[in-house]
Amino acid sequence: MLTDTAIKKAKPAEKPYKLSDEKGMYLLVNQAGRYWRLDYRFGSKRKTVALGVYPDVSLARAREKRDEARRQLADGIDPGALRKANKARAAACAANSFEAVARSWFAKAYADKAQTTRDKTITRLEQDVFPWIGARPVSEIAAPDVLEVIRRIEQRGAIDIARRVFNYVGRTLRYADSLGMVARDVSASIDLGLVLPDRDTRHHAAITSPQAVGGLMRAIDGFTGGFVTLCALKLSALTFVRPGELRHAEWEEIDLDGATWSIPGSRMKMGVPHVVPLSTQAVAILRDLHNLTGRGRYVFPSERGGSRPMSENTVNGALRRLGFTKDEMTAHGFRAVARTLLDEELGFRPDFIEHQLAHAVKDPNGRAYNRTAHLAERRKMMQAWADYLDKLKAGADVIPLHANSA
């Protein structure tokens, strides 16, 4: 019989060799390591089954596994065949697990989404769903399991995330249903309105009256903070792109001579490239800013170093310094300002405005407009918008253009 001391002294030799224990078990020693094996006969055939690798599997544990295999033989079961069947079953369960199905759904449903959207979605699944039900076969997921996942998120106060995760789980289960892997989407039986408290229905705060916008622009002109932040404030108003699109702007995307900013689809919420015509005022700001940050990658680099973009809180923080509360004005609110006043005060066509906001806009035949659709008209609109803001800032009376009647 083997001893722990003998096993520890066993060193690889030029050729593999065996150290016998008893009842058909032995330790196979070769250059790669030390392996427990059991020789047995099943029917008329001689077979071998692996019992583990030393030292992960100790001598005592190897003997336990040997004895279990011998009990299976006594019951007429081939331990090697049983091991293969169990591995195949485990592999099948892994392929049909909720996590595997969810990742398959995600790969298809989010293939054309912006990378930031993809990252947020898969992170929520990995942090809030997979640890709890990811390993379970998707066919075994029940409504209480889904509810438990949502409750965990609710308990930390993240109500909006709980709603999003509930949507992801439901879409995964409907995807599994379409593949015949489940009988139905069990999340459909959950009334989320009764489970979660009412969501905060407030939209991004924005100032939308012309007189108040004039005051906002004058306040921005008087900003005494950093020059890069001042430029970000002004361009937030002039371009009304999403805050994330602005702060991640790169100099290689901007054509100052052509007065155009081309944002790649990977950075857009809808995953589609977007063109922002630049007014003469916007170009002038960018030319000044280029003298300061033009040698780096980002138009608005972080104050902590140019290798990272400006913090997502910078523009909102600047608005707070100017005296505007979060209930009055936000960085995202510049989009609402433009949407409202371009329509109600300047009279531009709603589809021009929506396209410039990078919303999903379709032509009369139901086809999505491409990124350069109505570019000439949008360029005129963006210049009219910049001129309008200048007039509001100066306190002048502005006569609506009624561009949609032209």
C-alpha positions as CSV (number, residue, x, y, z in Angstrom):
1,M,0.0,0.0,0.0
2,L,1.1,3.5,-0.7
3,T,1.9,6.1,2.0
4,D,1.9,9.9,1.8
5,T,5.7,9.9,2.3
6,A,6.2,7.6,-0.7
7,I,4.0,9.7,-2.8
8,K,5.8,12.9,-1.9
9,K,9.1,11.3,-2.8
10,A,7.9,10.1,-6.2
11,K,9.7,12.2,-8.8
12,P,9.2,12.1,-12.6
13,A,11.6,9.8,-14.5
14,E,12.6,9.5,-18.1
15,K,9.6,7.2,-18.7
16,P,6.2,7.2,-16.9
17,Y,5.8,4.7,-14.1
18,K,3.2,3.4,-11.7
19,L,3.1,3.2,-7.9
20,S,0.5,0.6,-6.9
21,D,-1.9,1.0,-3.9
22,E,-4.5,-1.8,-3.7
23,K,-7.8,-2.9,-5.2
24,G,-6.7,-1.8,-8.7
25,M,-5.8,1.8,-7.7
26,Y,-2.3,3.3,-8.5
27,L,-0.5,6.6,-9.0
28,L,0.7,7.3,-12.5
29,V,3.9,9.5,-12.4
30,N,5.1,11.3,-15.5
31,Q,6.7,14.5,-16.5
32,A,3.4,16.4,-16.4
33,G,2.4,15.3,-12.9
34,R,1.0,12.6,-10.6
35,Y,-2.4,11.1,-11.5
36,W,-4.7,8.7,-9.6
37,R,-6.1,5.8,-11.7
38,L,-8.2,2.8,-11.2
39,D,-8.1,-0.3,-13.4
40,Y,-11.2,-2.5,-13.5
41,R,-13.1,-5.0,-15.6
42,F,-16.6,-4.4,-16.8
43,G,-18.1,-7.3,-18.8
44,S,-15.2,-8.8,-20.6
45,K,-13.3,-5.5,-21.1
46,R,-10.4,-4.1,-19.1
47,K,-11.0,-0.4,-18.4
48,T,-9.4,2.6,-16.5
49,V,-11.1,5.5,-14.8
50,A,-9.4,8.7,-13.6
51,L,-9.7,9.5,-9.9
52,G,-8.0,12.9,-9.8
53,V,-4.6,14.6,-9.7
54,Y,-2.3,14.6,-6.7
55,P,-2.0,16.7,-4.5
56,D,-5.4,18.2,-5.3
57,V,-6.8,14.8,-4.6
58,S,-5.2,13.3,-1.5
59,L,-4.4,9.6,-1.0
60,A,-7.4,9.3,1.4
61,R,-9.7,11.0,-1.0
62,A,-8.5,8.9,-3.9
63,R,-9.3,5.7,-1.9
64,E,-12.8,7.1,-1.2
65,K,-13.4,7.6,-4.9
66,R,-12.0,4.1,-5.6
67,D,-14.4,2.6,-3.2
68,E,-17.4,4.5,-4.7
69,A,-16.4,3.2,-8.1
70,R,-16.2,-0.4,-6.8
71,R,-19.7,0.0,-5.3
72,Q,-21.0,1.1,-8.7
73,L,-19.4,-2.0,-10.3
74,A,-21.1,-4.2,-7.7
75,D,-24.4,-2.6,-8.8
76,G,-23.7,-3.3,-12.4
77,I,-22.8,0.2,-13.3
78,D,-19.7,1.1,-15.4
79,P,-18.1,4.0,-13.4
80,G,-16.2,5.3,-16.5
81,A,-19.4,5.4,-18.6
82,L,-21.2,7.0,-15.7
83,R,-18.5,9.7,-15.4
84,K,-18.8,10.5,-19.2
85,A,-22.6,10.7,-18.9
86,N,-22.4,13.0,-16.0
87,K,-19.9,15.3,-17.9
88,A,-22.2,15.3,-20.9
89,R,-25.2,16.2,-18.7
90,A,-23.2,19.0,-17.0
91,A,-22.2,20.4,-20.4
92,A,-25.8,20.3,-21.6
93,C,-26.9,22.1,-18.5
94,A,-24.3,24.7,-18.9
95,A,-25.3,25.3,-22.5
96,N,-28.9,25.7,-21.4
97,S,-28.2,27.7,-18.3
98,F,-29.9,31.1,-17.9
99,E,-26.5,32.8,-18.3
100,A,-25.7,31.0,-21.6
101,V,-29.1,31.9,-23.0
102,A,-28.9,35.5,-21.8
103,R,-25.5,36.0,-23.4
104,S,-26.8,34.5,-26.6
105,W,-29.8,36.9,-26.5
106,F,-27.5,39.9,-25.7
107,A,-25.1,39.1,-28.5
108,K,-28.0,39.3,-31.0
109,A,-30.1,42.0,-29.5
110,Y,-27.3,44.4,-28.8
111,A,-25.0,43.8,-31.8
112,D,-25.7,47.2,-33.3
113,K,-25.8,49.2,-30.0
114,A,-23.2,51.7,-28.9
115,Q,-20.4,50.1,-26.9
116,T,-21.3,52.1,-23.8
117,T,-24.8,50.7,-23.9
118,R,-23.5,47.2,-24.4
119,D,-21.1,47.6,-21.5
120,K,-23.8,48.8,-19.1
121,T,-26.2,46.1,-20.1
122,I,-23.8,43.1,-19.8
123,T,-22.4,44.6,-16.5
124,R,-25.9,44.7,-15.0
125,L,-26.5,41.1,-16.0
126,E,-23.1,40.0,-14.6
127,Q,-23.6,41.8,-11.3
128,D,-27.3,41.6,-10.6
129,V,-28.5,38.4,-12.4
130,F,-25.9,35.8,-13.1
131,P,-24.6,35.3,-9.5
132,W,-28.2,34.3,-8.5
133,I,-29.8,32.4,-11.4
134,G,-27.1,32.3,-14.0
135,A,-26.1,28.7,-13.4
136,R,-29.7,27.4,-13.3
137,P,-31.2,25.7,-16.4
138,V,-33.4,28.3,-18.1
139,S,-36.3,25.9,-18.1
140,E,-36.2,25.7,-14.3
141,I,-36.4,29.5,-13.8
142,A,-39.7,30.4,-12.0
143,A,-41.4,33.7,-11.3
144,P,-40.3,33.7,-7.6
145,D,-36.7,33.4,-8.9
146,V,-37.1,36.4,-11.1
147,L,-38.8,38.3,-8.2
148,E,-35.9,37.5,-5.9
149,V,-33.4,39.0,-8.3
150,I,-35.5,42.2,-8.6
151,R,-36.0,42.4,-4.8
152,R,-32.2,42.3,-4.3
153,I,-31.7,45.3,-6.5
154,E,-34.7,47.2,-5.0
155,Q,-33.2,46.7,-1.5
156,R,-30.3,48.9,-2.4
157,G,-32.6,51.6,-3.7
158,A,-31.7,51.2,-7.4
159,I,-35.3,51.2,-8.6
160,D,-34.6,52.2,-12.2
161,I,-31.9,49.5,-12.5
162,A,-34.4,47.0,-11.1
163,R,-36.8,47.9,-13.9
164,R,-34.1,47.6,-16.6
165,V,-32.9,44.2,-15.2
166,F,-36.5,42.9,-15.1
167,N,-36.8,43.9,-18.8
168,Y,-33.5,42.0,-19.6
169,V,-34.7,38.9,-17.8
170,G,-38.0,39.0,-19.6
171,R,-36.5,39.4,-23.0
172,T,-34.1,36.5,-22.3
173,L,-37.0,34.3,-21.3
174,R,-38.9,35.3,-24.4
175,Y,-35.9,34.5,-26.5
176,A,-35.6,31.1,-24.8
177,D,-39.3,30.6,-25.5
178,S,-38.8,31.3,-29.2
179,L,-36.1,28.6,-29.3
180,G,-38.4,26.1,-27.6
181,M,-36.2,26.0,-24.4
182,V,-39.0,27.1,-22.1
183,A,-42.8,26.8,-22.2
184,R,-43.4,30.5,-21.5
185,D,-41.9,33.7,-20.1
186,V,-42.6,33.3,-16.4
187,S,-41.8,36.9,-15.7
188,A,-45.0,37.8,-17.5
189,S,-46.9,36.8,-14.4
190,I,-45.2,39.4,-12.3
191,D,-47.0,42.8,-12.0
192,L,-43.9,45.1,-11.6
193,G,-46.2,48.0,-10.7
194,L,-47.2,46.2,-7.6
195,V,-43.7,45.0,-6.8
196,L,-41.6,48.2,-7.1
197,P,-42.5,51.7,-5.9
198,D,-43.4,54.3,-8.5
199,R,-40.4,55.5,-10.4
200,D,-39.3,59.1,-10.4
201,T,-41.0,60.5,-13.5
202,R,-39.2,63.8,-13.7
203,H,-37.4,64.4,-16.9
204,H,-34.0,66.1,-17.2
205,A,-34.5,69.6,-15.9
206,A,-34.3,72.3,-18.5
207,I,-34.9,76.0,-18.9
208,T,-37.1,76.5,-22.0
209,S,-38.5,80.1,-21.9
210,P,-36.6,82.4,-24.2
211,Q,-36.1,85.0,-21.5
212,A,-34.7,82.5,-19.1
213,V,-32.4,80.9,-21.7
214,G,-31.0,84.4,-22.3
215,G,-30.2,84.6,-18.6
216,L,-28.6,81.2,-18.8
217,M,-26.4,82.2,-21.7
218,R,-25.3,85.3,-19.9
219,A,-24.5,83.3,-16.8
220,I,-22.4,80.9,-18.9
221,D,-20.5,83.9,-20.4
222,G,-19.6,85.0,-16.8
223,F,-18.4,81.6,-15.7
224,T,-15.1,82.0,-13.8
225,G,-14.0,78.4,-13.7
226,G,-11.6,76.5,-16.0
227,F,-11.5,77.4,-19.7
228,V,-12.1,73.8,-20.9
229,T,-15.2,73.7,-18.7
230,L,-16.4,77.0,-20.1
231,C,-16.0,75.7,-23.6
232,A,-17.9,72.6,-22.7
233,L,-20.8,74.7,-21.3
234,K,-21.0,76.8,-24.5
235,L,-20.8,73.8,-26.8
236,S,-23.4,72.0,-24.8
237,A,-25.8,74.8,-25.7
238,L,-24.6,75.2,-29.3
239,T,-24.5,71.5,-30.4
240,F,-27.1,70.0,-27.9
241,V,-25.5,66.6,-28.2
242,R,-25.8,64.1,-25.3
243,P,-23.4,64.9,-22.4
244,G,-21.5,61.6,-22.9
245,E,-21.0,62.4,-26.6
246,L,-19.6,65.8,-25.8
247,R,-17.2,64.9,-23.1
248,H,-15.8,62.0,-25.2
249,A,-15.3,64.1,-28.3
250,E,-11.9,63.5,-30.0
251,W,-10.0,66.0,-32.1
252,E,-9.8,63.5,-35.0
253,E,-13.6,63.6,-35.3
254,I,-13.7,67.4,-35.8
255,D,-13.1,69.1,-39.2
256,L,-12.7,72.8,-38.3
257,D,-12.3,73.9,-41.9
258,G,-15.3,72.0,-43.0
259,A,-17.3,73.0,-39.8
260,T,-18.3,69.4,-39.1
261,W,-18.1,67.1,-36.2
262,S,-18.5,63.4,-37.2
263,I,-19.3,61.1,-34.2
264,P,-18.7,57.4,-34.8
265,G,-21.6,55.0,-34.2
266,S,-19.7,53.2,-31.4
267,R,-20.2,56.3,-29.2
268,M,-23.8,57.0,-30.1
269,K,-26.8,55.8,-28.1
270,M,-28.5,54.4,-31.2
271,G,-25.2,52.9,-32.6
272,V,-25.4,55.0,-35.8
273,P,-22.8,57.5,-36.9
274,H,-23.9,61.1,-36.4
275,V,-22.9,64.4,-38.1
276,V,-23.1,67.7,-36.2
277,P,-22.8,70.8,-38.4
278,L,-20.8,73.4,-36.5
279,S,-21.9,77.1,-36.5
280,T,-19.3,79.8,-36.9
281,Q,-19.6,80.4,-33.1
282,A,-18.9,76.7,-32.4
283,V,-15.9,76.7,-34.7
284,A,-14.5,79.8,-33.1
285,I,-14.7,78.2,-29.6
286,L,-13.1,75.0,-30.9
287,R,-10.2,76.9,-32.5
288,D,-9.5,78.6,-29.2
289,L,-9.7,75.3,-27.4
290,H,-7.5,73.6,-29.9
291,N,-4.6,75.8,-28.8
292,L,-4.9,74.3,-25.3
293,T,-5.9,70.7,-25.8
294,G,-5.3,70.1,-29.5
295,R,-2.1,68.0,-29.0
296,G,-4.1,65.4,-27.1
297,R,-6.8,62.9,-28.0
298,Y,-9.7,64.5,-26.3
299,V,-11.3,67.9,-26.9
300,F,-12.3,68.0,-23.3
301,P,-9.6,66.1,-21.3
302,S,-9.8,65.3,-17.7
303,E,-8.2,67.8,-15.3
304,R,-6.4,64.8,-13.8
305,G,-4.6,64.0,-17.1
306,G,-5.2,64.1,-20.9
307,S,-5.4,60.3,-21.2
308,R,-9.0,60.4,-20.0
309,P,-12.0,62.5,-21.0
310,M,-13.7,65.1,-18.8
311,S,-15.7,63.8,-15.8
312,E,-19.4,63.2,-16.4
313,N,-20.1,65.5,-13.5
314,T,-18.2,68.5,-14.8
315,V,-20.9,70.3,-16.8
316,N,-23.5,69.7,-14.2
317,G,-21.1,70.9,-11.5
318,A,-20.5,74.1,-13.5
319,L,-24.2,74.7,-13.7
320,R,-24.5,74.4,-10.0
321,R,-21.6,76.9,-9.5
322,L,-23.6,79.3,-11.7
323,G,-26.5,78.9,-9.3
324,F,-28.8,76.6,-11.3
325,T,-30.2,73.7,-9.2
326,K,-30.6,70.2,-10.5
327,D,-34.3,70.9,-10.7
328,E,-33.8,73.9,-13.0
329,M,-31.1,72.9,-15.5
330,T,-28.9,69.9,-16.3
331,A,-26.3,69.1,-18.9
332,H,-28.8,66.9,-20.7
333,G,-31.3,69.7,-20.5
334,F,-29.6,71.6,-23.3
335,R,-31.3,69.1,-25.6
336,A,-34.7,70.0,-24.4
337,V,-33.9,73.7,-24.7
338,A,-33.0,73.2,-28.4
339,R,-35.9,70.9,-29.1
340,T,-38.4,73.3,-27.6
341,L,-37.2,76.6,-29.0
342,L,-36.2,75.4,-32.5
343,D,-39.8,74.2,-32.9
344,E,-41.8,76.8,-31.0
345,E,-39.8,79.9,-31.5
346,L,-37.8,79.4,-34.7
347,G,-40.3,77.2,-36.5
348,F,-37.9,74.5,-37.9
349,R,-39.3,71.3,-39.1
350,P,-39.6,68.7,-36.3
351,D,-37.9,66.0,-38.4
352,F,-34.8,68.3,-38.9
353,I,-34.7,68.8,-35.1
354,E,-35.2,65.1,-34.2
355,H,-32.5,64.1,-36.7
356,Q,-30.1,66.6,-35.2
357,L,-30.9,65.2,-31.8
358,A,-29.8,61.8,-33.2
359,H,-33.2,60.3,-32.5
360,A,-34.6,57.5,-34.7
361,V,-36.2,59.4,-37.6
362,K,-37.7,57.6,-40.7
363,D,-38.6,58.9,-44.1
364,P,-42.1,58.7,-45.6
365,N,-41.4,55.2,-46.8
366,G,-40.5,54.0,-43.3
367,R,-36.7,53.9,-44.0
368,A,-34.3,55.3,-41.4
369,Y,-32.5,58.5,-42.6
370,N,-28.8,58.2,-43.0
371,R,-26.4,60.4,-41.0
372,T,-26.1,63.0,-43.8
373,A,-29.9,63.3,-44.4
374,H,-31.0,67.0,-44.7
375,L,-27.4,68.0,-43.9
376,A,-27.7,71.3,-45.7
377,E,-30.9,72.2,-44.0
378,R,-29.5,71.2,-40.6
379,R,-26.4,73.3,-41.2
380,K,-28.7,76.3,-41.7
381,M,-30.6,75.4,-38.6
382,M,-27.5,75.1,-36.4
383,Q,-26.3,78.5,-37.5
384,A,-29.7,80.0,-36.9
385,W,-29.7,78.4,-33.5
386,A,-26.3,79.9,-32.6
387,D,-27.4,83.3,-33.8
388,Y,-30.6,83.0,-31.8
389,L,-28.8,82.2,-28.6
390,D,-26.5,85.2,-29.1
391,K,-29.6,87.5,-29.5
392,L,-31.2,86.0,-26.4
393,K,-27.9,86.5,-24.5
394,A,-27.9,90.2,-25.6
395,G,-31.5,90.6,-24.5
396,A,-32.7,91.4,-28.0
397,D,-36.2,90.8,-29.3
398,V,-36.2,87.8,-31.6
399,I,-38.7,87.3,-34.4
400,P,-39.5,83.6,-35.2
401,L,-38.2,82.4,-38.5
402,H,-41.1,80.0,-39.2
403,A,-38.7,77.9,-41.3
404,N,-41.2,75.2,-41.8
405,S,-43.4,77.4,-43.9
406,A,-40.7,78.3,-46.4
